[in-house]
Amino acid sequence: MADRTNRRDEILDSARTLFINQGYETTSVRQIAEQVGCTEAALYYHFPGGKRALFGEVLETNLPSWVNLITACGEAETLEEFIRGVGHLLITEANTAKLNHLRWLMTEYPTLSDEEKEHVHYKQSLFRHALIERIMRYVPDRREAEHIMWTIMFTLFGYTGLMVNLDVKSEVSFDEDAFIASLAARLAHGATAIKPEP
């Protein structure tokens, strides 16, 4: 049984690598099987739905999840401190394999089925809702918490798009700590703060 599990994992890992490196459309079942060193029949044994089934599993296992970033900032006593923590963690994450998975997902998104798109939206909504709930520890109004959440998301993911994806950081001098501190201060000082519950 262990060999079957390992072979299945090998197929999934090879499919992930090929999908991310050359795209779903240009990757064939034959290429995946050749990279693993198995037959196409063996691939279909483990993934009866073929390439689309593989894509679904790769999608599930590679959807970046940032909910853990919110948990990592659990000790923050103020909104400003919380935003600083989330900002630093998101920028750190922007330099990891998660960013490659996000780039891949953004590239492949137009080719996803409606069901797959719905799943992507669901996974992303988990982060948004967790972020809003955490912000509401510091601000009394849900609409204000949503506004802060969207500002954080647009600002930090925009940062990632410019500074990391387009590598603008190699061309300009940019103080990430000052950027995050400024964002946190502006959002926190503009918010109607409440004392966080212990």
Secondary structure, DSSP 8 states (H G I E B T S, - for coil): -HHHHHHHHHHHHHHHHHHHHH-TTT--HHHHHHHHT--HHHHHHH-TTHHHHHHHHHHHHHS---HHHHHHTTT--SHHHHHHHHHHHHHHHTTSHHHHHHHHHHHHGGGS-HHHHHHHHHHHHHHHHHHHHHHTTT-S-HHHHHHHHHHHHHHHHHHIIIIIIS-GGGTS---HHHHHHHHHHHHHHHS-------
